[in-house]
């Protein structure tokens, strides 16, 4: 966003003036608008340069710029990029390994990330794609409270893939994790106080 023209930089003969409270003053000569701004100890800021005549507003430009910067900073802070994590399974997976990998998928989904689950088929396993479908459907059911199927299982050469999306947005998940860690540290402080009192 380019900087708006203010005060003496406004090089037109007349402007449509808006007062500091948002009230319409009307079309006035730019010299009169500058005088009004000076009397009110405010800046004349061009808010719609492409209008005919351009629209200018009386405001405290420094304060306006500061508030705009703060809004942009808050927007950046709340914006969180979702990452696509990848987990690979084998068709003949040990129950313990399945539990471990399912735990990773749950952790990624709880953190607000998408998970691409891939089953790699070896040799004759390629002739049994229904077994891969069953494994992926089982995983989707096991993690249903944290995520949902975004793209259904699809055979792609020797691999079968499925994408799981989180039920919570990344920013929500991050805020919840912060809240949980704060709560845990407060609880730890309470138990420490009780131990010293006893």
Backbone as a chain_set.jsonl record, in Angstrom:
{"seq": "XXXXXXXXXXXXXXXXXXXXXXXXXXXXXXXXXXXXXXXXXXXXXXXXXXXXXXXXXXXXXXXXXXXXXXXXXXXXXXXXXXXXXXXXXXXXXXXXXXXXXXXXXXXXXXXXXXXXXXXXXXXXXXXXXXXXXXXXXXXXXXXXXXXXXXXXXXXXXXXXXXXXXXXXXXXXXXXXXXXXXXXXXXXXXXXXXXXXXX", "coords": {"N": [[0.849, -1.192, 0.0], [0.679, 2.148, -0.963], [1.938, 5.229, 0.386], [-0.39, 7.665, 1.511], [-1.039, 10.961, 0.136], [-0.305, 13.88, 1.985], [-1.239, 16.983, 3.587], [0.668, 19.644, 2.343], [1.479, 18.221, 0.137], [-0.646, 17.575, -1.421], [-1.755, 18.21, -4.512], [-3.975, 19.563, -5.919], [-6.775, 21.568, -7.117], [-9.265, 21.654, -5.784], [-10.97, 19.777, -3.166], [-12.967, 17.036, -1.914], [-14.097, 17.31, 1.225], [-13.833, 15.605, 4.32], [-14.784, 15.649, 7.643], [-13.13, 15.406, 10.952], [-14.726, 13.718, 12.495], [-15.931, 12.116, 10.673], [-17.906, 13.422, 9.337], [-19.479, 14.919, 6.475], [-18.08, 17.637, 4.858], [-18.024, 18.857, 2.406], [-17.332, 20.043, -1.004], [-14.401, 21.797, -1.197], [-11.974, 24.478, -1.607], [-8.517, 23.596, -1.854], [-6.768, 25.174, -0.36], [-8.427, 26.245, 1.634], [-9.13, 23.889, 2.941], [-6.653, 23.082, 3.96], [-6.196, 25.218, 5.731], [-8.289, 24.813, 7.567], [-7.467, 22.36, 8.606], [-5.067, 23.106, 9.84], [-6.026, 24.866, 11.795], [-7.468, 23.114, 13.381], [-5.436, 21.626, 14.351], [-4.699, 19.301, 12.973], [-4.019, 16.838, 10.354], [-4.309, 17.067, 6.78], [-5.422, 14.536, 4.923], [-5.213, 12.598, 2.019], [-7.622, 10.395, 1.128], [-9.015, 9.088, -0.899], [-7.67, 9.155, -3.729], [-8.335, 8.79, -6.432], [-10.898, 9.618, -6.855], [-13.245, 12.065, -8.155], [-13.938, 15.285, -7.247], [-10.724, 14.563, -5.553], [-10.964, 12.76, -2.423], [-10.505, 13.988, 0.797], [-9.472, 13.784, 4.223], [-9.753, 15.132, 7.506], [-7.47, 14.429, 9.935], [-5.446, 12.955, 12.601], [-2.543, 12.18, 11.413], [-0.235, 10.774, 12.235], [-1.147, 9.227, 14.396], [-3.065, 7.71, 13.055], [-1.447, 6.251, 11.28], [0.087, 4.759, 13.071], [-1.904, 3.155, 14.283], [-2.738, 1.699, 12.041], [-0.399, 0.265, 11.472], [-0.266, -1.318, 13.787], [-2.58, -2.878, 13.485], [-1.896, -4.326, 11.181], [0.282, -5.741, 12.169], [-0.935, -7.349, 14.141], [-2.559, -8.876, 12.475], [-0.625, -10.292, 11.052], [0.476, -11.75, 13.149], [-1.636, -13.409, 13.903], [-1.911, -14.885, 11.663], [-1.287, -18.036, 10.503], [0.691, -20.413, 8.95], [-0.406, -23.327, 7.403], [1.051, -26.472, 7.425], [2.007, -29.179, 5.333], [2.361, -32.271, 6.482], [4.04, -35.437, 6.273], [3.417, -38.892, 6.481], [4.52, -42.209, 6.355], [3.34, -45.456, 5.722], [3.597, -49.033, 5.897], [2.066, -51.803, 4.262], [1.902, -54.222, 5.715], [1.944, -53.6, 8.686], [3.268, -53.498, 11.955], [1.328, -53.784, 14.975], [2.257, -52.164, 17.128], [3.945, -50.333, 15.84], [2.029, -49.125, 14.236], [0.504, -47.828, 16.194], [2.406, -45.972, 17.121], [2.878, -44.404, 14.803], [0.301, -43.472, 14.364], [0.071, -41.862, 16.604], [1.875, -39.813, 15.892], [0.475, -38.706, 13.731], [-1.809, -37.783, 15.074], [-0.62, -35.844, 16.713], [0.326, -34.005, 14.805], [-2.12, -33.189, 13.631], [-3.397, -32.098, 15.868], [-1.763, -29.919, 16.213], [-2.606, -28.346, 14.191], [-1.825, -28.879, 11.589], [-1.902, -30.213, 8.206], [-2.015, -33.657, 7.167], [-0.392, -35.878, 5.088], [-0.965, -39.083, 4.328], [0.716, -41.976, 3.458], [0.734, -45.113, 1.898], [3.018, -47.564, 1.13], [3.324, -49.925, -1.339], [4.698, -53.179, -1.777], [6.029, -55.432, -4.153], [3.95, -58.211, -4.523], [1.962, -57.097, -3.003], [0.781, -55.022, -4.343], [-1.324, -56.033, -5.736], [-3.369, -56.067, -3.95], [-5.052, -53.683, -3.286], [-7.309, -53.106, -1.754], [-6.695, -53.777, 0.867], [-4.982, -51.76, 1.627], [-6.765, -49.629, 1.461], [-8.483, -50.277, 3.581], [-6.737, -50.009, 5.759], [-6.139, -47.248, 5.679], [-8.718, -46.167, 6.025], [-9.256, -47.113, 8.588], [-7.326, -45.679, 10.054], [-8.27, -43.068, 9.582], [-10.714, -43.179, 10.96], [-9.738, -43.608, 13.56], [-8.511, -41.163, 14.162], [-10.536, -39.336, 14.016], [-11.634, -37.415, 15.791], [-9.782, -35.382, 15.852], [-9.192, -34.729, 13.217], [-10.239, -34.628, 9.723], [-11.055, -36.372, 6.661], [-9.576, -35.03, 3.895], [-8.794, -35.492, 1.261], [-9.783, -38.29, -0.399], [-8.637, -41.77, -0.116], [-6.284, -42.627, -2.64], [-5.008, -44.486, -5.327], [-1.715, -44.42, -6.503], [0.381, -45.342, -8.618], [2.805, -47.297, -7.128], [2.049, -46.502, -4.674], [-0.41, -45.506, -2.187], [-2.347, -42.776, -1.363], [-3.651, -40.451, 1.072], [-5.173, -37.511, 2.309], [-5.344, -35.887, 5.368], [-7.123, -33.398, 7.083], [-6.868, -30.871, 9.639], [-9.268, -30.425, 12.315], [-9.29, -28.059, 13.67], [-8.227, -24.68, 13.136], [-4.873, -23.59, 12.444], [-4.055, -21.326, 13.955], [-5.926, -21.351, 16.03], [-5.314, -23.81, 17.223], [-2.704, -23.288, 18.051], [-3.123, -21.218, 19.926], [-4.6, -22.632, 21.804], [-2.716, -24.502, 22.665], [-0.884, -22.777, 23.891], [-2.486, -21.824, 25.966], [-2.905, -24.171, 27.399], [-0.262, -24.784, 28.235], [0.267, -22.577, 29.841], [-1.632, -22.988, 31.83], [-0.703, -25.398, 32.869], [1.773, -24.581, 33.936], [0.882, -22.823, 35.881], [-0.541, -24.596, 37.523], [1.584, -26.194, 38.368], [2.951, -24.324, 39.867], [1.107, -23.941, 41.946], [1.174, -26.464, 43.237], [3.789, -26.451, 44.099], [3.733, -24.352, 45.966], [2.064, -25.495, 47.863], [3.644, -27.588, 48.771], [5.771, -26.241, 50.014], [4.38, -24.977, 52.027], [3.587, -27.097, 53.622]], "CA": [[0.0, 0.0, 0.0], [1.506, 3.357, -1.036], [1.62, 6.261, 1.378], [-1.296, 8.699, 0.985], [-0.482, 12.321, 0.15], [-0.839, 14.66, 3.111], [-1.003, 18.426, 3.671], [1.147, 20.4, 1.171], [1.748, 17.339, -1.014], [-1.877, 17.443, -2.197], [-1.597, 19.208, -5.574], [-5.193, 19.744, -6.725], [-7.378, 22.867, -6.782], [-10.297, 21.477, -4.748], [-11.133, 18.42, -2.642], [-14.188, 16.759, -1.137], [-13.545, 17.244, 2.581], [-14.527, 14.851, 5.372], [-14.311, 16.142, 8.941], [-12.478, 14.418, 11.82], [-15.706, 12.763, 13.022], [-16.533, 11.395, 9.557], [-18.997, 14.222, 8.745], [-19.2, 15.487, 5.153], [-17.99, 19.096, 4.845], [-18.369, 19.254, 1.043], [-16.217, 20.357, -1.894], [-13.787, 23.079, -0.808], [-10.652, 24.714, -2.19], [-7.5, 22.919, -1.057], [-6.196, 26.137, 0.595], [-9.354, 26.309, 2.777], [-9.025, 22.617, 3.662], [-5.396, 23.116, 4.718], [-6.372, 26.166, 6.83], [-9.126, 24.132, 8.567], [-6.633, 21.337, 9.244], [-4.124, 23.791, 10.718], [-6.782, 25.397, 12.94], [-7.867, 21.997, 14.247], [-4.204, 20.932, 14.713], [-4.779, 17.966, 12.362], [-3.439, 16.751, 9.016], [-5.228, 16.851, 5.67], [-4.938, 13.281, 4.334], [-5.954, 12.175, 0.832], [-8.04, 9.005, 1.348], [-9.468, 8.521, -2.174], [-7.049, 10.022, -4.729], [-8.886, 8.597, -7.78], [-12.245, 10.203, -6.956], [-13.272, 13.411, -8.761], [-12.566, 15.618, -6.849], [-10.175, 13.623, -4.56], [-11.541, 12.861, -1.075], [-9.503, 14.196, 1.843], [-10.056, 13.736, 5.563], [-8.981, 15.768, 8.57], [-7.157, 13.43, 10.962], [-4.089, 12.937, 13.145], [-1.943, 11.177, 10.535], [0.695, 9.945, 13.02], [-1.95, 8.258, 15.158], [-3.68, 6.824, 12.061], [-0.406, 5.363, 10.765], [0.446, 3.849, 14.166], [-2.987, 2.176, 14.429], [-2.707, 0.824, 10.86], [0.737, -0.647, 11.663], [-0.625, -2.278, 14.832], [-3.539, -3.818, 12.885], [-1.145, -5.204, 10.269], [1.1, -6.631, 12.998], [-1.835, -8.34, 14.728], [-2.991, -9.78, 11.402], [0.5, -11.202, 10.777], [0.652, -12.636, 14.3], [-2.705, -14.408, 13.903], [-1.855, -15.688, 10.452], [-0.392, -19.17, 10.686], [0.717, -21.219, 7.735], [-0.62, -24.751, 7.591], [2.112, -27.242, 6.784], [1.595, -30.534, 4.959], [3.292, -33.257, 7.024], [3.874, -36.708, 5.566], [3.669, -40.108, 7.256], [4.494, -43.381, 5.48], [2.981, -46.739, 6.323], [3.719, -50.247, 5.08], [0.803, -52.539, 4.313], [1.983, -55.167, 6.838], [2.543, -52.808, 9.773], [3.15, -54.06, 13.297], [0.382, -52.979, 15.767], [2.951, -51.149, 17.923], [4.362, -49.286, 14.891], [0.809, -48.41, 13.841], [0.179, -46.936, 17.314], [3.389, -44.885, 17.142], [2.634, -43.503, 13.666], [-0.997, -42.832, 14.619], [0.382, -40.802, 17.574], [2.456, -38.697, 15.143], [-0.617, -38.085, 12.958], [-2.631, -37.046, 16.048], [0.137, -34.66, 17.146], [0.308, -33.035, 13.699], [-3.48, -32.649, 13.493], [-3.652, -31.253, 17.045], [-1.004, -28.697, 16.001], [-3.238, -27.573, 13.122], [-1.22, -29.165, 10.281], [-2.482, -31.276, 7.391], [-1.15, -34.831, 7.124], [-0.509, -36.749, 3.913], [-0.657, -40.447, 4.747], [1.067, -42.752, 2.273], [1.035, -46.535, 2.062], [3.877, -48.022, 0.044], [3.11, -51.347, -1.653], [5.867, -53.888, -2.301], [5.798, -56.685, -4.873], [2.587, -58.72, -4.711], [0.992, -56.272, -2.247], [0.098, -54.127, -5.285], [-2.566, -56.663, -6.207], [-4.353, -56.027, -2.849], [-5.266, -52.288, -2.872], [-8.384, -53.01, -0.752], [-6.094, -53.837, 2.211], [-4.498, -50.405, 1.876], [-7.967, -48.805, 1.725], [-8.962, -50.591, 4.94], [-5.787, -49.43, 6.727], [-6.322, -45.794, 5.692], [-10.03, -45.879, 6.63], [-9.107, -47.357, 10.037], [-6.589, -44.533, 10.592], [-9.167, -41.906, 9.545], [-11.67, -43.345, 12.071], [-9.011, -43.479, 14.835], [-8.149, -39.764, 14.437], [-11.693, -38.527, 13.59], [-11.909, -36.271, 16.681], [-8.797, -34.325, 15.593], [-9.112, -34.351, 11.814], [-11.195, -35.204, 8.775], [-10.451, -36.743, 5.377], [-9.671, -33.946, 2.918], [-8.828, -36.14, -0.046], [-10.009, -39.727, -0.168], [-7.507, -42.605, -0.534], [-6.126, -42.729, -4.087], [-3.86, -45.287, -5.764], [-0.828, -43.647, -7.355], [1.494, -46.247, -8.892], [3.038, -48.245, -6.028], [1.622, -45.887, -3.411], [-1.795, -45.063, -2.001], [-2.261, -41.604, -0.493], [-4.865, -39.836, 1.602], [-4.816, -36.298, 3.053], [-6.203, -35.576, 6.527], [-7.06, -31.991, 7.479], [-7.206, -30.675, 11.055], [-10.59, -29.85, 12.603], [-9.076, -26.693, 14.172], [-7.265, -23.886, 12.381], [-3.551, -23.57, 13.077], [-3.982, -20.27, 14.979], [-6.708, -21.817, 17.19], [-4.545, -24.884, 17.866], [-1.558, -22.662, 18.713], [-3.625, -20.516, 21.109], [-4.998, -23.64, 22.793], [-1.485, -25.053, 23.245], [-0.353, -21.761, 24.812], [-3.344, -21.787, 27.14], [-2.636, -25.389, 28.162], [1.044, -24.7, 28.884], [0.129, -21.589, 30.93], [-2.394, -23.65, 32.894], [0.183, -26.402, 33.477], [2.776, -23.905, 34.762], [0.173, -22.304, 37.062], [-0.812, -25.754, 38.39], [2.862, -26.592, 38.959], [3.229, -23.314, 40.894], [0.225, -24.205, 43.087], [1.656, -27.641, 43.983], [5.035, -26.029, 44.747], [3.347, -23.567, 47.14], [1.496, -26.408, 48.857], [4.75, -28.362, 49.324], [6.54, -25.405, 50.945], [3.543, -24.669, 53.189], [3.474, -28.312, 54.44]], "C": [[0.884, 1.241, 0.0], [1.02, 4.372, -0.007], [0.641, 7.276, 0.78], [-0.605, 10.065, 1.022], [-1.123, 13.088, 1.312], [-0.431, 16.117, 2.978], [-0.541, 19.063, 2.361], [1.421, 19.537, -0.052], [0.513, 17.157, -1.893], [-1.906, 18.568, -3.222], [-2.832, 19.24, -6.488], [-5.843, 21.056, -6.301], [-8.454, 22.728, -5.715], [-10.458, 20.009, -4.385], [-12.503, 18.278, -1.988], [-13.695, 16.474, 0.275], [-14.458, 16.472, 3.525], [-13.919, 15.31, 6.696], [-13.72, 15.041, 9.802], [-13.447, 13.375, 12.389], [-16.395, 11.966, 11.924], [-17.658, 12.169, 8.881], [-18.557, 14.843, 7.42], [-19.179, 17.015, 5.246], [-18.402, 19.609, 3.466], [-17.132, 19.532, 0.217], [-15.697, 21.75, -1.539], [-12.454, 23.234, -1.537], [-9.605, 24.097, -1.266], [-6.866, 23.865, -0.025], [-7.078, 26.226, 1.844], [-9.261, 25.035, 3.623], [-7.757, 22.59, 4.508], [-5.507, 24.056, 5.919], [-7.203, 25.521, 7.943], [-8.316, 23.077, 9.326], [-5.678, 21.974, 10.238], [-4.825, 24.304, 11.976], [-7.16, 24.291, 13.916], [-6.663, 21.199, 14.738], [-4.234, 19.476, 14.227], [-4.091, 18.006, 10.997], [-4.562, 16.6, 7.995], [-4.671, 15.647, 4.912], [-5.839, 12.884, 3.168], [-6.313, 10.693, 0.991], [-8.546, 8.332, 0.082], [-8.93, 9.392, -3.311], [-7.677, 9.914, -6.121], [-10.285, 9.171, -7.951], [-12.135, 11.58, -7.619], [-14.267, 14.268, -8.018], [-12.056, 14.619, -5.804], [-10.795, 13.862, -3.174], [-10.408, 12.981, -0.07], [-10.204, 14.219, 3.203], [-9.138, 14.46, 6.54], [-8.74, 14.717, 9.65], [-5.745, 13.627, 11.48], [-3.366, 11.818, 12.41], [-0.993, 10.241, 11.283], [-0.041, 8.842, 13.764], [-2.566, 7.227, 14.206], [-2.67, 5.79, 11.567], [-0.017, 4.329, 11.826], [-0.615, 2.755, 14.306], [-3.011, 1.199, 13.259], [-1.568, -0.189, 10.98], [0.421, -1.712, 12.7], [-1.612, -3.324, 14.301], [-2.827, -4.818, 11.989], [-0.302, -6.201, 11.061], [0.251, -7.724, 13.635], [-2.284, -9.355, 13.688], [-1.884, -10.774, 11.082], [0.666, -12.207, 11.9], [-0.387, -13.755, 14.285], [-2.692, -15.291, 12.668], [-0.856, -16.813, 10.693], [-0.459, -20.032, 9.438], [0.539, -22.691, 8.062], [0.431, -25.495, 6.79], [1.553, -28.619, 6.439], [2.674, -31.494, 5.442], [3.043, -34.57, 6.287], [4.253, -37.865, 6.471], [3.552, -41.286, 6.289], [4.2, -44.64, 6.269], [3.371, -47.852, 5.358], [2.407, -50.996, 5.258], [0.779, -53.509, 5.499], [2.677, -54.463, 7.993], [2.258, -53.472, 11.115], [2.187, -53.189, 14.116], [1.059, -51.87, 16.585], [3.405, -49.99, 17.034], [3.165, -48.455, 14.446], [0.44, -47.395, 14.923], [1.104, -45.73, 17.363], [3.095, -43.881, 16.025], [1.3, -42.784, 13.822], [-0.805, -41.675, 15.604], [0.977, -39.574, 16.888], [1.365, -37.947, 14.377], [-1.482, -37.242, 13.891], [-1.941, -35.77, 16.481], [0.126, -33.578, 16.057], [-1.063, -32.382, 13.567], [-3.817, -31.72, 14.656], [-2.922, -29.923, 16.923], [-1.547, -27.855, 14.855], [-2.637, -27.814, 11.743], [-1.991, -30.245, 9.542], [-1.496, -32.434, 7.366], [-1.446, -35.628, 5.856], [-0.052, -38.128, 4.358], [-0.417, -41.273, 3.492], [1.335, -44.202, 2.644], [1.857, -46.954, 0.859], [3.681, -49.522, -0.134], [4.396, -51.94, -2.212], [5.408, -55.14, -3.045], [4.332, -57.034, -5.07], [1.536, -57.898, -3.972], [0.201, -55.357, -3.177], [-1.207, -54.722, -5.791], [-3.654, -56.646, -5.134], [-4.616, -54.592, -2.381], [-6.366, -52.143, -1.812], [-7.841, -53.081, 0.675], [-5.554, -52.457, 2.602], [-5.646, -49.464, 2.204], [-8.441, -49.009, 3.157], [-8.065, -49.946, 5.993], [-5.98, -47.911, 6.826], [-7.664, -45.41, 6.317], [-9.984, -46.066, 8.138], [-8.404, -46.167, 10.694], [-7.5, -43.301, 10.649], [-10.182, -41.975, 10.679], [-10.982, -43.108, 13.412], [-8.691, -42.03, 15.186], [-9.306, -38.81, 14.126], [-11.948, -37.319, 14.495], [-10.937, -35.112, 16.448], [-8.777, -33.855, 14.147], [-10.139, -35.061, 10.96], [-10.47, -35.5, 7.464], [-10.679, -35.606, 4.391], [-9.631, -34.48, 1.495], [-8.825, -37.64, 0.19], [-8.809, -40.54, -0.661], [-7.484, -42.797, -2.052], [-4.885, -43.543, -4.4], [-3.029, -44.452, -6.727], [0.424, -44.496, -7.595], [1.631, -47.271, -7.78], [2.529, -47.716, -4.685], [0.124, -45.603, -3.395], [-1.729, -43.91, -1.014], [-3.637, -41.104, -0.079], [-4.406, -38.597, 2.378], [-5.852, -36.074, 4.156], [-6.015, -34.105, 6.869], [-7.455, -31.846, 8.936], [-8.611, -30.096, 11.214], [-10.466, -28.416, 13.103], [-8.071, -25.998, 13.281], [-5.965, -23.843, 13.169], [-3.477, -22.523, 14.186], [-4.759, -20.684, 16.225], [-5.926, -22.87, 17.956], [-3.373, -24.293, 18.646], [-1.992, -21.945, 19.99], [-4.003, -21.502, 22.208], [-3.767, -24.253, 23.455], [-0.87, -24.065, 24.233], [-1.136, -21.75, 26.112], [-3.072, -23.003, 28.037], [-1.31, -25.302, 28.908], [1.024, -23.686, 30.027], [-0.565, -22.233, 32.123], [-1.504, -24.652, 33.627], [1.219, -25.729, 34.38], [2.13, -23.301, 36.014], [-0.114, -23.427, 38.048], [0.46, -26.214, 39.089], [3.243, -25.614, 40.074], [2.391, -23.54, 42.139], [0.73, -25.378, 43.901], [2.948, -27.302, 44.702], [4.737, -25.234, 46.024], [2.834, -24.468, 48.245], [2.606, -27.215, 49.529], [5.549, -27.527, 50.318], [5.719, -25.073, 52.19], [3.494, -25.841, 54.156], [4.745, -28.622, 55.072]], "O": [[1.748, 1.382, 0.865], [-0.14, 4.369, 0.406], [0.833, 7.706, -0.357], [0.295, 10.296, 1.83], [-2.317, 12.96, 1.579], [0.575, 16.447, 2.35], [-1.271, 19.032, 1.37], [1.577, 20.057, -1.156], [0.622, 16.634, -3.002], [-2.06, 19.736, -2.866], [-2.732, 18.974, -7.686], [-5.509, 21.602, -5.25], [-8.56, 23.579, -4.832], [-10.136, 19.117, -5.17], [-13.116, 19.259, -1.567], [-12.963, 15.51, 0.499], [-15.676, 16.652, 3.533], [-12.699, 15.354, 6.85], [-13.792, 13.867, 9.439], [-13.03, 12.267, 12.729], [-17.337, 11.222, 12.198], [-18.298, 11.658, 7.962], [-17.403, 15.243, 7.265], [-20.164, 17.619, 5.669], [-19.043, 20.654, 3.351], [-16.011, 19.293, 0.667], [-16.431, 22.737, -1.572], [-11.878, 22.26, -2.019], [-9.779, 24.074, -0.047], [-6.472, 23.426, 1.056], [-6.573, 26.276, 2.966], [-9.305, 25.088, 4.852], [-7.782, 22.127, 5.649], [-4.991, 23.755, 6.995], [-6.874, 25.656, 9.121], [-8.464, 22.923, 10.539], [-5.491, 21.465, 11.343], [-4.293, 24.195, 13.081], [-7.172, 24.5, 15.129], [-6.826, 20.212, 15.455], [-3.856, 18.553, 14.948], [-3.642, 19.058, 10.542], [-5.63, 16.072, 8.306], [-3.588, 15.718, 4.331], [-7.062, 12.836, 3.301], [-5.431, 9.834, 0.992], [-8.51, 7.105, -0.005], [-9.639, 10.267, -3.807], [-7.567, 10.848, -6.915], [-10.807, 9.208, -9.065], [-11.062, 12.182, -7.639], [-15.455, 13.978, -8.158], [-12.859, 13.893, -5.218], [-11.107, 14.993, -2.802], [-9.469, 12.184, -0.077], [-11.364, 14.616, 3.318], [-7.914, 14.409, 6.421], [-9.689, 14.174, 10.216], [-4.947, 14.359, 10.894], [-3.543, 10.644, 12.733], [-0.952, 9.045, 10.997], [0.376, 7.684, 13.765], [-2.59, 6.032, 14.501], [-2.987, 4.606, 11.449], [0.183, 3.157, 11.508], [-0.284, 1.576, 14.432], [-3.271, 0.01, 13.447], [-1.736, -1.359, 10.637], [0.789, -2.874, 12.53], [-1.501, -4.507, 14.622], [-3.115, -6.014, 12.03], [-0.183, -7.364, 10.676], [0.655, -8.887, 13.673], [-2.38, -10.548, 13.975], [-2.15, -11.956, 10.863], [0.961, -13.376, 11.654], [-0.079, -14.902, 14.607], [-3.371, -16.317, 12.62], [0.295, -16.56, 11.047], [-1.541, -20.34, 8.938], [1.254, -23.238, 8.903], [0.673, -25.188, 5.623], [0.722, -29.159, 7.17], [3.771, -31.533, 4.885], [1.96, -34.787, 5.743], [5.282, -37.828, 7.146], [2.609, -41.359, 5.501], [4.747, -44.856, 7.35], [3.462, -47.634, 4.15], [1.723, -50.846, 6.27], [-0.226, -53.614, 6.202], [3.858, -54.698, 8.252], [1.15, -53.943, 11.371], [2.216, -51.966, 13.975], [0.513, -50.776, 16.725], [3.277, -48.823, 17.404], [3.265, -47.237, 14.295], [0.105, -46.25, 14.622], [0.663, -44.608, 17.612], [3.064, -42.672, 16.255], [1.178, -41.615, 13.455], [-1.439, -40.629, 15.464], [0.647, -38.44, 17.235], [1.33, -36.717, 14.371], [-1.851, -36.119, 13.549], [-2.581, -34.727, 16.608], [-0.059, -32.395, 16.344], [-1.163, -31.166, 13.41], [-4.445, -30.679, 14.462], [-3.381, -28.912, 17.453], [-1.023, -26.779, 14.569], [-2.9, -27.047, 10.817], [-2.649, -31.085, 10.155], [-0.291, -32.235, 7.521], [-2.588, -36.001, 5.588], [1.108, -38.319, 4.722], [-1.237, -41.275, 2.574], [2.073, -44.485, 3.587], [1.461, -46.734, -0.286], [3.852, -50.295, 0.809], [5.095, -51.31, -3.006], [4.49, -55.827, -2.597], [3.571, -56.286, -5.685], [0.347, -57.99, -4.28], [-0.917, -54.957, -2.852], [-2.097, -53.991, -6.226], [-4.751, -57.152, -5.369], [-4.427, -54.295, -1.201], [-6.367, -51.173, -1.053], [-8.439, -52.521, 1.594], [-5.656, -52.042, 3.756], [-5.54, -48.616, 3.091], [-8.76, -48.051, 3.861], [-8.549, -49.405, 6.988], [-5.983, -47.354, 7.924], [-7.74, -44.431, 7.06], [-10.584, -45.294, 8.887], [-8.823, -45.699, 11.752], [-7.503, -42.576, 11.643], [-10.486, -40.956, 11.3], [-11.558, -42.484, 14.304], [-8.604, -41.685, 16.365], [-9.089, -37.607, 13.986], [-12.432, -36.293, 14.016], [-11.24, -33.976, 16.812], [-8.394, -32.719, 13.868], [-10.822, -35.979, 11.415], [-9.405, -34.946, 7.193], [-11.818, -35.256, 4.083], [-10.344, -33.987, 0.622], [-7.967, -38.176, 0.892], [-8.05, -40.077, -1.512], [-8.508, -43.087, -2.672], [-3.828, -43.322, -3.809], [-3.565, -43.848, -7.656], [1.407, -44.382, -6.863], [0.699, -48.028, -7.509], [2.58, -48.422, -3.677], [-0.517, -45.478, -4.438], [-1.129, -44.039, 0.053], [-4.636, -41.303, -0.771], [-3.364, -38.631, 3.032], [-7.058, -36.071, 3.912], [-4.886, -33.618, 6.938], [-8.286, -32.609, 9.429], [-9.087, -29.363, 10.347], [-11.41, -27.635, 12.984], [-7.17, -26.633, 12.733], [-5.947, -24.03, 14.385], [-2.906, -22.786, 15.244], [-4.327, -20.413, 17.346], [-5.872, -22.839, 19.185], [-3.076, -24.73, 19.758], [-1.321, -22.044, 21.017], [-3.763, -21.252, 23.39], [-3.766, -24.497, 24.662], [-0.389, -24.466, 25.293], [-0.57, -21.677, 27.202], [-3.016, -22.887, 29.261], [-1.225, -25.694, 30.072], [1.67, -23.89, 31.054], [-0.154, -22.056, 33.27], [-1.544, -24.747, 34.853], [1.516, -26.233, 35.463], [2.747, -23.267, 37.079], [0.042, -23.254, 39.257], [0.428, -26.581, 40.264], [3.79, -26.018, 41.1], [2.874, -23.361, 43.257], [0.725, -25.317, 45.131], [3.192, -27.805, 45.798], [5.405, -25.418, 47.042], [3.125, -24.248, 49.42], [2.525, -27.499, 50.724], [5.966, -28.04, 51.356], [6.272, -24.905, 53.277], [3.376, -25.642, 55.365], [4.848, -29.61, 55.8]]}, "num_chains": 1, "name": "protein.A"}
